[in-house]
Amino acid sequence: MARYEASARMYGDATDISGGHPYPLLNAILLQCREKGMLSITHRQLQLMKKAEIPLRKQVKDDPPYNAPWCFFDLSTICLLTGNTTEALTVLNDGLLYANDSEAKTHLDTLRLIENQAPLLPGWKEVVDILIKHIG
């Protein structure tokens, strides 16, 4: 329905209710950035991403990884949004070992929400290209 601003607010509310769970947090940030740009990421959102990064790093190292491929995709997205392009690419590639085409496409569609911000987000194109290649 392309109600991005309203969706961003609702995901923001879900982030507050969940105490910063990565799913609503990252959706809120990506939708917000689509509408308001990369510079709209707040200090609080950056802090919540750092907090969410801690359990995600543990989840991707579990054997087997907990909640794969989503833990990889979420960690990769956090790395991308915080400027750690190299790690974003590495984590994404690791996660794709656990992903089916539908899961990879869902992640791709989510990242395409911020296609208008790609020039301001180093690594975005590379991440998208990897996902497209994976899906075939």
LOKOLNU-874191 format. One line per field, with one value per atom (N, C-alpha, C, O): residue in one letter; atom name; x, y, z; residue number from 1. Coordinates in nm, 2 decimals, padded with zeros to 4 digits. Example, Ala and Ser with C-alpha at 12.3 -4.5 7.8 and 13.67 -1.06 7.14 Angstrom:
! LOKOLNU-874191
aa <- (A	A	A	A	S	S	S	S)
at <- (N	CA	C	O	N	CA	C	O)
X <- (01.32	01.23	01.32	01.42	01.28	01.37	01.29	01.34)
Y <- (-00.57	-00.45	-00.33	-00.33	-00.22	-00.11	00.00	00.11)
Z <- (00.78	00.78	00.78	00.85	00.71	00.71	00.79	00.80)
i <- (1	1	1	1	2	2	2	2)
! end
This chain:
! LOKOLNU-874191
aa <- (M	M	M	M	A	A	A	A	R	R	R	R	Y	Y	Y	Y	E	E	E	E	A	A	A	A	S	S	S	S	A	A	A	A	R	R	R	R	M	M	M	M	Y	Y	Y	Y	G	G	G	G	D	D	D	D	A	A	A	A	T	T	T	T	D	D	D	D	I	I	I	I	S	S	S	S	G	G	G	G	G	G	G	G	H	H	H	H	P	P	P	P	Y	Y	Y	Y	P	P	P	P	L	L	L	L	L	L	L	L	N	N	N	N	A	A	A	A	I	I	I	I	L	L	L	L	L	L	L	L	Q	Q	Q	Q	C	C	C	C	R	R	R	R	E	E	E	E	K	K	K	K	G	G	G	G	M	M	M	M	L	L	L	L	S	S	S	S	I	I	I	I	T	T	T	T	H	H	H	H	R	R	R	R	Q	Q	Q	Q	L	L	L	L	Q	Q	Q	Q	L	L	L	L	M	M	M	M	K	K	K	K	K	K	K	K	A	A	A	A	E	E	E	E	I	I	I	I	P	P	P	P	L	L	L	L	R	R	R	R	K	K	K	K	Q	Q	Q	Q	V	V	V	V	K	K	K	K	D	D	D	D	D	D	D	D	P	P	P	P	P	P	P	P	Y	Y	Y	Y	N	N	N	N	A	A	A	A	P	P	P	P	W	W	W	W	C	C	C	C	F	F	F	F	F	F	F	F	D	D	D	D	L	L	L	L	S	S	S	S	T	T	T	T	I	I	I	I	C	C	C	C	L	L	L	L	L	L	L	L	T	T	T	T	G	G	G	G	N	N	N	N	T	T	T	T	T	T	T	T	E	E	E	E	A	A	A	A	L	L	L	L	T	T	T	T	V	V	V	V	L	L	L	L	N	N	N	N	D	D	D	D	G	G	G	G	L	L	L	L	L	L	L	L	Y	Y	Y	Y	A	A	A	A	N	N	N	N	D	D	D	D	S	S	S	S	E	E	E	E	A	A	A	A	K	K	K	K	T	T	T	T	H	H	H	H	L	L	L	L	D	D	D	D	T	T	T	T	L	L	L	L	R	R	R	R	L	L	L	L	I	I	I	I	E	E	E	E	N	N	N	N	Q	Q	Q	Q	A	A	A	A	P	P	P	P	L	L	L	L	L	L	L	L	P	P	P	P	G	G	G	G	W	W	W	W	K	K	K	K	E	E	E	E	V	V	V	V	V	V	V	V	D	D	D	D	I	I	I	I	L	L	L	L	I	I	I	I	K	K	K	K	H	H	H	H	I	I	I	I	G	G	G	G)
at <- (N	CA	C	O	N	CA	C	O	N	CA	C	O	N	CA	C	O	N	CA	C	O	N	CA	C	O	N	CA	C	O	N	CA	C	O	N	CA	C	O	N	CA	C	O	N	CA	C	O	N	CA	C	O	N	CA	C	O	N	CA	C	O	N	CA	C	O	N	CA	C	O	N	CA	C	O	N	CA	C	O	N	CA	C	O	N	CA	C	O	N	CA	C	O	N	CA	C	O	N	CA	C	O	N	CA	C	O	N	CA	C	O	N	CA	C	O	N	CA	C	O	N	CA	C	O	N	CA	C	O	N	CA	C	O	N	CA	C	O	N	CA	C	O	N	CA	C	O	N	CA	C	O	N	CA	C	O	N	CA	C	O	N	CA	C	O	N	CA	C	O	N	CA	C	O	N	CA	C	O	N	CA	C	O	N	CA	C	O	N	CA	C	O	N	CA	C	O	N	CA	C	O	N	CA	C	O	N	CA	C	O	N	CA	C	O	N	CA	C	O	N	CA	C	O	N	CA	C	O	N	CA	C	O	N	CA	C	O	N	CA	C	O	N	CA	C	O	N	CA	C	O	N	CA	C	O	N	CA	C	O	N	CA	C	O	N	CA	C	O	N	CA	C	O	N	CA	C	O	N	CA	C	O	N	CA	C	O	N	CA	C	O	N	CA	C	O	N	CA	C	O	N	CA	C	O	N	CA	C	O	N	CA	C	O	N	CA	C	O	N	CA	C	O	N	CA	C	O	N	CA	C	O	N	CA	C	O	N	CA	C	O	N	CA	C	O	N	CA	C	O	N	CA	C	O	N	CA	C	O	N	CA	C	O	N	CA	C	O	N	CA	C	O	N	CA	C	O	N	CA	C	O	N	CA	C	O	N	CA	C	O	N	CA	C	O	N	CA	C	O	N	CA	C	O	N	CA	C	O	N	CA	C	O	N	CA	C	O	N	CA	C	O	N	CA	C	O	N	CA	C	O	N	CA	C	O	N	CA	C	O	N	CA	C	O	N	CA	C	O	N	CA	C	O	N	CA	C	O	N	CA	C	O	N	CA	C	O	N	CA	C	O	N	CA	C	O	N	CA	C	O	N	CA	C	O	N	CA	C	O	N	CA	C	O	N	CA	C	O	N	CA	C	O	N	CA	C	O	N	CA	C	O	N	CA	C	O	N	CA	C	O	N	CA	C	O	N	CA	C	O	N	CA	C	O	N	CA	C	O	N	CA	C	O	N	CA	C	O	N	CA	C	O	N	CA	C	O	N	CA	C	O	N	CA	C	O	N	CA	C	O	N	CA	C	O	N	CA	C	O	N	CA	C	O	N	CA	C	O	N	CA	C	O	N	CA	C	O	N	CA	C	O	N	CA	C	O	N	CA	C	O)
X <- (00.08	00.00	00.09	00.03	00.22	00.31	00.28	00.30	00.25	00.22	00.35	00.34	00.46	00.59	00.60	00.66	00.56	00.57	00.49	00.54	00.37	00.28	00.34	00.34	00.40	00.46	00.58	00.60	00.66	00.78	00.74	00.80	00.63	00.58	00.54	00.57	00.47	00.42	00.53	00.54	00.63	00.75	00.83	00.89	00.83	00.89	00.82	00.89	00.69	00.62	00.65	00.67	00.66	00.69	00.83	00.86	00.92	01.06	01.06	01.12	00.98	00.97	00.91	00.96	00.80	00.74	00.83	00.83	00.91	01.00	01.13	01.21	01.15	01.28	01.40	01.51	01.37	01.48	01.50	01.61	01.40	01.42	01.46	01.41	01.56	01.61	01.51	01.51	01.41	01.31	01.24	01.24	01.16	01.09	01.19	01.17	01.30	01.40	01.45	01.45	01.50	01.56	01.45	01.48	01.33	01.22	01.19	01.17	01.18	01.15	01.26	01.23	01.38	01.49	01.49	01.51	01.48	01.48	01.36	01.38	01.25	01.13	01.15	01.12	01.20	01.23	01.33	01.32	01.44	01.54	01.49	01.53	01.40	01.34	01.27	01.28	01.20	01.12	01.20	01.18	01.30	01.36	01.51	01.58	01.57	01.71	01.79	01.75	01.92	02.01	02.04	02.06	02.04	02.08	01.97	01.99	01.86	01.75	01.76	01.69	01.86	01.89	01.93	02.02	01.86	01.88	01.99	02.03	02.04	02.13	02.07	02.14	01.95	01.88	01.88	01.90	01.85	01.84	01.98	01.99	02.08	02.22	02.25	02.31	02.21	02.23	02.16	02.21	02.03	01.95	02.02	02.01	02.07	02.14	02.26	02.29	02.34	02.45	02.41	02.48	02.30	02.25	02.20	02.22	02.13	02.08	02.19	02.18	02.30	02.42	02.48	02.53	02.47	02.53	02.47	02.55	02.34	02.29	02.29	02.31	02.29	02.30	02.44	02.45	02.54	02.68	02.68	02.75	02.62	02.62	02.53	02.57	02.42	02.33	02.40	02.39	02.48	02.54	02.66	02.70	02.71	02.82	02.77	02.85	02.65	02.59	02.61	02.62	02.61	02.63	02.51	02.52	02.41	02.39	02.34	02.30	02.36	02.32	02.17	02.08	02.14	02.01	01.94	01.99	01.82	01.73	01.80	01.78	01.87	01.93	01.82	01.73	01.83	01.93	01.91	01.99	01.80	01.76	01.86	01.88	01.92	02.02	02.14	02.19	02.18	02.28	02.23	02.31	02.11	02.06	02.05	02.08	02.00	01.99	02.13	02.15	02.22	02.36	02.42	02.48	02.40	02.46	02.40	02.47	02.27	02.20	02.25	02.28	02.27	02.33	02.47	02.50	02.55	02.68	02.68	02.75	02.59	02.57	02.53	02.59	02.43	02.38	02.48	02.47	02.57	02.67	02.81	02.90	02.81	02.94	03.04	03.15	03.01	03.10	03.07	03.02	03.10	03.07	03.13	03.06	03.26	03.33	03.26	03.24	03.23	03.16	03.02	02.97	02.95	02.82	02.82	02.73	02.91	02.92	02.96	02.90	03.05	03.10	02.98	02.95	02.91	02.80	02.69	02.63	02.66	02.56	02.59	02.51	02.71	02.75	02.74	02.70	02.78	02.77	02.62	02.59	02.54	02.40	02.33	02.23	02.38	02.32	02.33	02.26	02.43	02.45	02.33	02.30	02.25	02.13	02.00	01.89	02.01	01.89	01.83	01.91	01.70	01.64	01.61	01.63	01.57	01.55	01.44	01.46	01.34	01.23	01.28	01.25	01.36	01.42	01.51	01.51	01.60	01.69	01.61	01.65	01.50	01.42	01.36	01.35	01.31	01.25	01.35	01.32	01.47	01.58	01.61	01.62	01.62	01.64	01.53	01.56	01.41	01.30	01.30	01.27	01.34	01.35	01.46	01.44	01.58	01.69	01.66	01.71	01.57	01.53	01.45	01.43	01.39	01.32	01.41	01.36	01.54	01.63	01.71	01.82	01.66	01.73	01.76	01.86	01.67	01.68	01.80	01.84	01.85	01.96	02.09	02.19	02.09	02.21	02.33	02.44	02.32	02.44	02.51	02.63	02.43	02.48	02.51	02.55	02.50	02.52	02.62	02.58	02.75	02.85	02.82	02.79	02.83	02.81	02.67	02.65	02.57	02.44	02.43	02.37	02.49	02.48	02.54	02.49	02.66	02.72	02.64	02.63	02.57	02.48	02.37	02.33	02.31	02.19	02.24	02.17	02.35	02.40	02.43	02.40	02.48	02.50	02.37	02.35	02.27	02.13	02.07	02.01	02.08	02.03	02.10	02.03	02.23	02.30	02.26	02.25	02.24	02.20	02.06	02.04	01.97	01.83	01.83	01.75	01.92	01.93	01.85	01.85)
Y <- (-00.12	00.00	00.13	00.24	00.11	00.22	00.33	00.45	00.28	00.37	00.37	00.33	00.42	00.40	00.48	00.43	00.60	00.68	00.63	00.62	00.59	00.53	00.40	00.37	00.32	00.19	00.21	00.14	00.31	00.35	00.38	00.34	00.46	00.49	00.37	00.35	00.28	00.16	00.06	00.01	00.05	-00.03	00.04	-00.03	00.17	00.24	00.21	00.19	00.21	00.17	00.03	00.00	-00.06	-00.20	-00.21	-00.30	-00.13	-00.13	-00.09	-00.15	00.01	00.05	-00.06	-00.09	-00.12	-00.23	-00.35	-00.41	-00.38	-00.50	-00.47	-00.56	-00.35	-00.31	-00.31	-00.33	-00.29	-00.27	-00.40	-00.42	-00.49	-00.61	-00.57	-00.48	-00.64	-00.60	-00.60	-00.51	-00.69	-00.69	-00.56	-00.50	-00.51	-00.39	-00.27	-00.17	-00.28	-00.17	-00.14	-00.03	-00.24	-00.23	-00.19	-00.11	-00.24	-00.20	-00.06	00.02	-00.01	00.13	00.22	00.32	00.18	00.27	00.27	00.38	00.15	00.15	00.23	00.31	00.22	00.29	00.44	00.53	00.48	00.62	00.68	00.79	00.60	00.65	00.66	00.75	00.58	00.59	00.73	00.79	00.77	00.89	01.01	01.12	01.00	01.12	01.12	01.22	01.02	01.01	00.95	00.93	00.91	00.85	00.93	00.88	01.06	01.14	01.15	01.21	01.09	01.09	00.99	00.99	00.90	00.80	00.87	00.95	00.85	00.92	00.85	00.73	00.92	00.87	00.75	00.65	00.76	00.65	00.52	00.41	00.54	00.43	00.37	00.24	00.45	00.40	00.31	00.21	00.36	00.29	00.16	00.05	00.16	00.04	-00.06	-00.18	-00.02	-00.11	-00.17	-00.29	-00.09	-00.15	-00.25	-00.35	-00.22	-00.32	-00.45	-00.56	-00.43	-00.55	-00.63	-00.75	-00.57	-00.63	-00.74	-00.84	-00.72	-00.81	-00.95	-01.05	-00.97	-01.11	-01.16	-01.28	-01.07	-01.12	-01.18	-01.28	-01.12	-01.18	-01.32	-01.40	-01.33	-01.47	-01.56	-01.68	-01.52	-01.61	-01.66	-01.78	-01.58	-01.62	-01.72	-01.79	-01.72	-01.81	-01.94	-02.03	-01.94	-02.07	-02.18	-02.15	-02.30	-02.42	-02.51	-02.59	-02.51	-02.43	-02.29	-02.27	-02.19	-02.06	-02.05	-02.11	-01.97	-01.95	-01.85	-01.74	-01.89	-01.80	-01.76	-01.65	-01.86	-01.83	-01.84	-01.92	-01.76	-01.67	-01.53	-01.44	-01.51	-01.38	-01.31	-01.19	-01.39	-01.33	-01.27	-01.17	-01.34	-01.29	-01.17	-01.07	-01.17	-01.06	-00.93	-00.82	-00.95	-00.84	-00.78	-00.66	-00.87	-00.82	-00.75	-00.65	-00.81	-00.75	-00.61	-00.52	-00.60	-00.47	-00.36	-00.25	-00.41	-00.31	-00.27	-00.15	-00.36	-00.33	-00.23	-00.14	-00.26	-00.17	-00.03	00.07	-00.02	00.11	00.19	00.31	00.12	00.18	00.20	00.24	00.17	00.20	00.09	00.12	-00.03	-00.14	-00.23	-00.34	-00.17	-00.24	-00.38	-00.47	-00.39	-00.52	-00.63	-00.74	-00.60	-00.70	-00.72	-00.84	-00.62	-00.64	-00.74	-00.83	-00.73	-00.83	-00.97	-01.07	-00.98	-01.11	-01.18	-01.30	-01.11	-01.17	-01.21	-01.31	-01.12	-01.15	-01.28	-01.37	-01.29	-01.42	-01.54	-01.65	-01.53	-01.64	-01.68	-01.79	-01.58	-01.60	-01.67	-01.75	-01.64	-01.69	-01.84	-01.91	-01.90	-02.04	-02.11	-02.23	-02.04	-02.09	-02.04	-02.08	-01.96	-01.90	-01.97	-02.01	-01.98	-02.02	-01.89	-01.78	-01.91	-01.80	-01.70	-01.58	-01.76	-01.67	-01.58	-01.46	-01.64	-01.56	-01.45	-01.34	-01.49	-01.39	-01.28	-01.16	-01.32	-01.22	-01.12	-01.00	-01.18	-01.09	-00.99	-00.87	-01.04	-00.94	-00.84	-00.72	-00.88	-00.79	-00.69	-00.57	-00.73	-00.64	-00.53	-00.42	-00.58	-00.49	-00.38	-00.26	-00.43	-00.33	-00.24	-00.13	-00.28	-00.20	-00.08	00.01	-00.09	00.02	00.15	00.26	00.13	00.25	00.27	00.33	00.22	00.24	00.38	00.42	00.47	00.61	00.67	00.78	00.60	00.64	00.58	00.61	00.49	00.42	00.50	00.46	00.62	00.70	00.74	00.78	00.75	00.79	00.67	00.69	00.55	00.43	00.34	00.25	00.35	00.27	00.12	00.08	00.04	-00.10	-00.15	-00.27	-00.06	-00.10	-00.17	-00.28	-00.12	-00.18	-00.32	-00.41	-00.33	-00.46	-00.56	-00.68	-00.52	-00.61	-00.66	-00.78	-00.56	-00.59	-00.68	-00.78	-00.66	-00.74	-00.88	-00.98	-00.90	-01.04	-01.11	-01.23	-01.04	-01.10	-01.14	-01.25	-01.05	-01.08	-01.20	-01.29	-01.20	-01.32	-01.45	-01.55	-01.44	-01.56	-01.61	-01.73	-01.52	-01.56	-01.61	-01.70	-01.56	-01.61	-01.54	-01.58)
Z <- (00.00	00.00	00.00	-00.01	00.01	00.01	00.12	00.09	00.23	00.35	00.43	00.55	00.38	00.44	00.57	00.67	00.57	00.69	00.81	00.92	00.78	00.88	00.93	01.05	00.84	00.87	00.96	01.06	00.93	01.01	01.15	01.25	01.17	01.30	01.38	01.50	01.31	01.38	01.41	01.52	01.33	01.36	01.47	01.56	01.48	01.59	01.72	01.82	01.72	01.84	01.88	02.00	01.78	01.81	01.87	01.95	01.82	01.87	02.02	02.10	02.05	02.19	02.28	02.39	02.23	02.31	02.33	02.43	02.22	02.23	02.30	02.32	02.33	02.40	02.30	02.34	02.17	02.07	01.99	01.94	01.98	01.90	01.76	01.70	01.70	01.56	01.45	01.36	01.46	01.35	01.33	01.23	01.44	01.42	01.41	01.34	01.48	01.48	01.34	01.29	01.27	01.14	01.04	00.95	01.05	00.96	00.98	00.88	01.11	01.13	01.07	01.01	01.09	01.04	00.89	00.83	00.83	00.68	00.62	00.52	00.68	00.63	00.65	00.57	00.77	00.80	00.70	00.65	00.68	00.58	00.44	00.37	00.40	00.27	00.26	00.16	00.36	00.36	00.40	00.34	00.49	00.55	00.52	00.55	00.47	00.44	00.55	00.66	00.51	00.60	00.73	00.83	00.71	00.82	00.93	01.03	00.90	01.00	01.11	01.20	01.09	01.20	01.33	01.33	01.43	01.56	01.64	01.62	01.74	01.83	01.91	01.93	01.94	02.01	01.92	01.97	01.80	01.70	01.69	01.68	01.68	01.67	01.80	01.79	01.91	02.04	02.04	02.08	01.99	01.99	01.89	01.91	01.78	01.68	01.75	01.73	01.82	01.90	02.00	02.01	02.06	02.16	02.09	02.14	01.98	01.90	01.84	01.82	01.82	01.76	01.85	01.80	01.98	02.07	02.06	02.04	02.08	02.06	01.92	01.90	01.82	01.68	01.66	01.59	01.71	01.70	01.76	01.71	01.87	01.93	01.85	01.84	01.80	01.72	01.60	01.56	01.53	01.40	01.43	01.34	01.56	01.59	01.66	01.67	01.69	01.74	01.64	01.52	01.69	01.60	01.62	01.72	01.55	01.43	01.47	01.58	01.38	01.41	01.45	01.39	01.55	01.59	01.50	01.47	01.45	01.37	01.24	01.19	01.18	01.05	00.94	00.95	00.84	00.80	00.86	00.83	00.93	00.97	01.06	01.06	01.15	01.24	01.16	01.19	01.05	00.96	00.88	00.87	00.83	00.76	00.84	00.80	00.97	01.06	01.09	01.09	01.12	01.16	01.04	01.05	00.92	00.80	00.78	00.74	00.80	00.78	00.88	00.85	01.01	01.11	01.06	01.07	01.02	00.97	00.86	00.85	00.76	00.65	00.69	00.65	00.78	00.83	00.91	00.92	00.98	01.06	01.00	01.06	00.86	00.79	00.79	00.74	00.83	00.83	00.71	00.72	00.59	00.47	00.45	00.41	00.49	00.47	00.55	00.50	00.68	00.76	00.71	00.72	00.66	00.61	00.50	00.49	00.41	00.30	00.35	00.30	00.44	00.49	00.56	00.54	00.65	00.72	00.63	00.65	00.53	00.43	00.36	00.35	00.31	00.24	00.33	00.28	00.46	00.55	00.57	00.57	00.58	00.60	00.48	00.49	00.36	00.24	00.23	00.16	00.31	00.31	00.38	00.35	00.45	00.53	00.46	00.51	00.36	00.31	00.18	00.10	00.18	00.05	-00.03	00.01	-00.16	-00.25	-00.19	-00.21	-00.13	-00.08	00.04	00.04	00.12	00.23	00.18	00.23	00.08	00.03	-00.05	-00.04	-00.11	-00.18	-00.09	-00.11	00.02	00.13	00.18	00.19	00.20	00.25	00.14	00.17	00.02	-00.09	-00.10	-00.12	-00.10	-00.10	00.01	-00.01	00.13	00.24	00.22	00.24	00.17	00.14	00.02	00.02	-00.07	-00.18	-00.13	-00.21	-00.01	00.04	00.05	00.04	00.06	00.07	-00.05	-00.05	-00.17	-00.29	-00.32	-00.38	-00.28	-00.31	-00.22	-00.25	-00.12	-00.04	-00.08	-00.01	-00.18	-00.21	-00.23	-00.19	-00.30	-00.31	-00.18	-00.17	-00.07	00.06	00.15	00.26	00.09	00.18	00.11	00.03	00.14	00.08	00.11	00.22	00.01	00.02	-00.02	-00.04	-00.02	-00.05	-00.19	-00.19	-00.29	-00.42	-00.42	-00.48	-00.35	-00.34	-00.27	-00.32	-00.16	-00.09	-00.18	-00.19	-00.25	-00.34	-00.45	-00.48	-00.51	-00.62	-00.57	-00.65	-00.45	-00.40	-00.38	-00.42	-00.33	-00.31	-00.45	-00.46	-00.54	-00.68	-00.74	-00.80	-00.73	-00.78	-00.71	-00.77	-00.58	-00.50	-00.55	-00.57	-00.57	-00.61	-00.76	-00.79	-00.84	-00.97	-01.07	-01.18)
i <- (1	1	1	1	2	2	2	2	3	3	3	3	4	4	4	4	5	5	5	5	6	6	6	6	7	7	7	7	8	8	8	8	9	9	9	9	10	10	10	10	11	11	11	11	12	12	12	12	13	13	13	13	14	14	14	14	15	15	15	15	16	16	16	16	17	17	17	17	18	18	18	18	19	19	19	19	20	20	20	20	21	21	21	21	22	22	22	22	23	23	23	23	24	24	24	24	25	25	25	25	26	26	26	26	27	27	27	27	28	28	28	28	29	29	29	29	30	30	30	30	31	31	31	31	32	32	32	32	33	33	33	33	34	34	34	34	35	35	35	35	36	36	36	36	37	37	37	37	38	38	38	38	39	39	39	39	40	40	40	40	41	41	41	41	42	42	42	42	43	43	43	43	44	44	44	44	45	45	45	45	46	46	46	46	47	47	47	47	48	48	48	48	49	49	49	49	50	50	50	50	51	51	51	51	52	52	52	52	53	53	53	53	54	54	54	54	55	55	55	55	56	56	56	56	57	57	57	57	58	58	58	58	59	59	59	59	60	60	60	60	61	61	61	61	62	62	62	62	63	63	63	63	64	64	64	64	65	65	65	65	66	66	66	66	67	67	67	67	68	68	68	68	69	69	69	69	70	70	70	70	71	71	71	71	72	72	72	72	73	73	73	73	74	74	74	74	75	75	75	75	76	76	76	76	77	77	77	77	78	78	78	78	79	79	79	79	80	80	80	80	81	81	81	81	82	82	82	82	83	83	83	83	84	84	84	84	85	85	85	85	86	86	86	86	87	87	87	87	88	88	88	88	89	89	89	89	90	90	90	90	91	91	91	91	92	92	92	92	93	93	93	93	94	94	94	94	95	95	95	95	96	96	96	96	97	97	97	97	98	98	98	98	99	99	99	99	100	100	100	100	101	101	101	101	102	102	102	102	103	103	103	103	104	104	104	104	105	105	105	105	106	106	106	106	107	107	107	107	108	108	108	108	109	109	109	109	110	110	110	110	111	111	111	111	112	112	112	112	113	113	113	113	114	114	114	114	115	115	115	115	116	116	116	116	117	117	117	117	118	118	118	118	119	119	119	119	120	120	120	120	121	121	121	121	122	122	122	122	123	123	123	123	124	124	124	124	125	125	125	125	126	126	126	126	127	127	127	127	128	128	128	128	129	129	129	129	130	130	130	130	131	131	131	131	132	132	132	132	133	133	133	133	134	134	134	134	135	135	135	135	136	136	136	136)
! end
